[in-house]
Amino acid sequence: GTLVARLNVGGKHVHIVEVQRRSRTKKEGAGNLKDSEESFKGLVFVLDDQADIDVWLRDLLSQMRYVRGIVKKLVGMCPGMADVFNHAPASDEQVPCEAALLNALGKMGIKA
């Protein structure tokens, strides 16, 4: 599954796309098993023409299956400005995923 969010920030429509991650088990350095999840980056974009959103999302979601969720491979297809962002949490986060959101917005030139 995917999550698509649209934020209106400073008169710009910024879209964020997240891919649902599957649970998995990961080996730690000592050989112990740890519960984890797949590590995908998120995609953030601003379209040149907001009217293109339906066509672009349909193409994006269709192509995502061929790249197995690696959205970095699709950035160049975007009819506008697009980039990927990490989900690294910050130690001083007040709200879960705050750092990831600020990172995504920063990629579109929006500073908090």
C-alpha positions as CSV (number, residue, x, y, z in Angstrom):
1,G,0.0,0.0,0.0
2,T,0.9,3.6,-0.3
3,L,0.1,6.8,1.5
4,V,-0.2,10.0,-0.4
5,A,-0.5,13.3,1.5
6,R,-0.9,16.8,0.1
7,L,0.2,19.8,2.1
8,N,-0.5,23.4,1.2
9,V,2.6,25.2,2.4
10,G,3.2,28.8,1.4
11,G,0.8,28.5,-1.5
12,K,2.6,25.4,-2.9
13,H,1.0,22.0,-3.0
14,V,3.6,19.6,-1.6
15,H,2.9,15.9,-2.0
16,I,4.5,13.2,0.1
17,V,4.3,9.5,-0.9
18,E,5.2,6.7,1.5
19,V,5.4,3.0,0.7
20,Q,4.0,0.6,3.3
21,R,6.8,-1.5,4.8
22,R,6.7,-5.2,5.5
23,S,7.8,-6.5,8.8
24,R,11.0,-8.5,8.8
25,T,13.6,-9.9,11.2
26,K,17.1,-8.5,11.1
27,K,20.4,-9.9,12.6
28,E,22.2,-7.5,14.9
29,G,26.0,-7.5,15.2
30,A,26.0,-10.2,18.0
31,G,23.9,-12.5,15.8
32,N,20.7,-11.8,17.8
33,L,17.5,-11.4,15.8
34,K,15.6,-8.1,16.0
35,D,12.2,-7.2,14.7
36,S,12.5,-4.6,12.0
37,E,10.8,-3.4,8.8
38,E,11.9,-2.8,5.2
39,S,13.8,0.5,4.7
40,F,12.2,2.6,2.0
41,K,12.8,6.2,1.4
42,G,9.8,8.6,0.9
43,L,9.1,10.7,-2.1
44,V,8.3,14.4,-2.0
45,F,7.3,16.5,-5.0
46,V,5.8,19.7,-6.2
47,L,4.2,19.6,-9.7
48,D,4.7,22.3,-12.3
49,D,0.9,22.1,-13.0
50,Q,-1.3,20.8,-10.2
51,A,-3.8,19.6,-12.8
52,D,-1.4,16.8,-13.7
53,I,-1.8,15.1,-10.2
54,D,-4.2,12.4,-11.3
55,V,-2.1,11.3,-14.3
56,W,1.2,11.6,-12.5
57,L,0.0,9.6,-9.5
58,R,-1.4,6.9,-11.7
59,D,1.9,6.6,-13.5
60,L,3.9,6.8,-10.3
61,L,1.9,4.1,-8.6
62,S,2.1,1.9,-11.7
63,Q,5.8,2.3,-12.1
64,M,6.5,1.8,-8.4
65,R,5.9,-2.0,-8.7
66,Y,8.6,-2.3,-11.3
67,V,11.2,-0.6,-9.1
68,R,10.0,-2.6,-6.0
69,G,9.3,0.6,-4.0
70,I,12.7,2.2,-4.7
71,V,11.2,5.6,-5.4
72,K,14.6,7.2,-6.1
73,K,14.5,5.5,-9.5
74,L,11.3,7.4,-10.4
75,V,12.3,11.0,-9.4
76,G,13.3,11.9,-12.9
77,M,9.8,11.1,-14.2
78,C,8.1,13.7,-12.1
79,P,6.6,16.7,-14.1
80,G,8.0,19.1,-11.6
81,M,10.4,19.1,-8.7
82,A,10.9,15.8,-6.8
83,D,13.3,14.2,-4.4
84,V,13.6,11.4,-1.9
85,F,14.0,11.7,1.9
86,N,15.0,9.5,4.8
87,H,13.0,8.6,7.8
88,A,15.8,9.0,10.4
89,P,14.3,10.0,13.7
90,A,15.8,13.0,15.6
91,S,16.6,12.7,19.3
92,D,14.7,15.9,20.1
93,E,11.4,15.1,18.2
94,Q,8.3,16.4,19.8
95,V,6.0,14.5,17.5
96,P,6.7,11.1,15.9
97,C,8.2,11.4,12.3
98,E,8.6,15.2,12.7
99,A,12.2,15.0,11.5
100,A,11.2,13.1,8.4
101,L,8.5,15.6,7.5
102,L,10.9,18.6,8.0
103,N,13.5,16.8,5.9
104,A,11.0,16.2,3.1
105,L,9.8,19.9,3.2
106,G,13.4,21.0,3.2
107,K,14.0,19.1,0.0
108,M,11.3,21.3,-1.6
109,G,13.0,24.5,-0.3
110,I,10.5,25.0,2.6
111,K,12.2,25.8,5.9
112,A,10.4,25.4,9.2
